Amino acid sequence: MAGIRVTKVDWQRLRNGAAHHTQEYPCPELVVRRGQKFTFTLELNKSLEYTETLIFTVETGPQASEALRTKAVFQTSELTVDDSWTAVKEAQTENATTVSLTSPPDAVIGRYQLSARVSSRRKHNDRKLGEFVLLFNPWCPEDDVFLASEEERQEYVLNDSGIIFRGVEKHIRAQGWNFGQFEEDILHICLSILDRSPSHQDDPATDVSRRHDPIYVTRAVSAMVNSNNDRGVVQGQWKGKYGGGTSPLQWRGSVAILHKWFKGRFKPVKYGQCWVFAGVMCTVLRCLGIATRIVSNFNSAHDTDRNLSVDKYVDSFGRTLEDLTEDSMWNFHVWNESWFARQDLGSSYNGWQVLDATPEESEGVFRCGPASVTAIREGDVHLAHDGPFVFAEVNADYITWLWNEDESRERVYSDTKKIGRCISTKAVGSDSRVDITSLYKYPEGSRKERQVYSKAVKKLFGVDASGRRARVRRAGGRGLRCDELLKPATKPSIAGKFKVLEPPLLGHDLRLALCLANLTSRSQRVHVNLSGATILYTRRPVAEILHESHAVKLGPEEEKKIPVEISYSQYKEDLTEDKKILLAALCLVTKGEKLLVEKDITLEDVISIKCAQPGAPGESLRSVQ
């Protein structure tokens, strides 16, 4: 019928926002989730004829096309169809029609343009009705990101604040973080992050068409949150110097970082470290509708050569040789887990997926994941994406080598099982810490855990064409066979550990003891080389603050303590904001046995609180960070 047109659109924001759990987004446009109907009312300048229907067009991204599933054309009908866009006429008055639109549960997410025309009119008469934003839908059972628990959806999708755990294994600290996914402009910025990715810049139409897949979207976000390879959001800095930017320890949330990146025309924000990258990525993924949480791993391996072991080279004082040691063990490392199905791997690998935005190269781009947590626990390191690196983070063997002056090396006995402790995340519905280590690996040292480790090593290296075990490139051009990885060091006849005698307080002297025990029924002489250094949380040494040697004679089954004291004046100049010190003792037994004992210390601030009454003593409290 000639002359009929839409005069007004009522997007029913309150009704749709409540139904789609999107009422918190402060956007001018409607925000809805895929796979679920949303309703709006069109006012027309005259009534539709009985034979007429409305034909809708939705499109997203540049060069939208039906072939790429970034465009759909459909008319009102009586039924919804699961795998395509559908419109159902809900009600009609004389000049108004209420319509419900439903997108497929695997629709491309992002900003859509909606237009409509009456079936009796030509195509060029489409009337633009406005824009809406379509998000992933954890409430929709057919969506790959579906999460069954409402409590978990409230926590991992809708909660706009959380807790990040940091520190050391024996002293875990909680820090609040404001995700702020519902703050002004944050949704717009999160969509801009996808549009700034190199894959979008290279081929925008194809990139947008792949945004139906949480695997693709999360991997793209992992790359864009760091600034390596691209003008991503946050620039990393691990050298303890933060001139021209903000110290990573000063950030308390993602909103200021995302606003600064966006308003600064996509110039990377200075500076971030692992928990900052994780906090920002959690904001982006929750904002886009993917259930996401922050995970902290204590004694986290950084296995640069992908041989599933952290190979540390030390000198005769137990000091790390930085030039030879490519791998490292960080006091803690923080990453994300997101919940979705793995259509590429099979349903047994559905669920939590590891994503890490801290710069780590993967297929030529600095990104990491998604790696199935189930695949990590079962040693299936050959599966996409980045399984070997994540497996090593939680389950690598920690191997220490003494590097001699003649460039030979000797394996030193140390705790090989120290990697991957107290893997932690915030509890659902409270701020308490939940230990999820058992999701990543079987009990440390158990038969099953050793079987999984052996399986991972063999899957990764296999056998080369000549039937010999593959060799892994090591320091000094030496090779390490994969069967060497499975062979434990000989346990020495002495044991040792550092014991803290007084709480380590910033501004005070440190008092410890190295406790040595003779495990045999014969006397033994031990030469002990002690060293200490201020370190970053990555355990990278900053400056040496202790260097001394001791000769100890241990009677049969005798225990002795060597006092270790470090004055405040020794460490105050070289302590970083991380406030960490690493002590090492290389113990050389007469028969050639070698034992390395290490201790990480985090100094605590002391705050003096003065009581109100005159003359009352102040109370000294240790701060909680």
Protein Blocks (a to p, Z undefined) as FASTA:
>chain_A
ZZiacfbdcehlmlmmmmnopmmpccfbdcddehiacddddddfbdcdfkbccddddded
ehiafklopaccddddfbdcfkbccdddfbdcfkbccddddddfkbcedddddddddfkb
cfklpccfbdcdddddfkbmkbmkbcfblklmmmmmmpcbdcddedjfklccdddddfkl
mgghklmmmmmmmmmpmklmmmmmlmmmmmmpmklmmmmmmmmmpmghiacfbdcdfehp
aghiacfklpgbfklmmmmmmmnnopacddddfklmmmmmmmmmmmnopacdddddehia
cdfkonopacddddfkopacfklmmbdcdfbdcddddddddfknojklgcjddddfbdcd
eehiacedjddfklmmnopakbcehklmmmmmmmpccddddddfkopacdddddfklgop
aiacddehiabdcdfklmmpccehiaklmmmmmmmmmmmnmpafkopacddddehhiacd
fklmmpccdddfbdcddddfbdcdehiacddddddddfbfbdcddddddddddddfkopa
fbdcbdcdddddddehiacdddddddfklmmmmpcfkopacdddddddfkopacdddddd
ddddddddddfbghiacddddddZZ
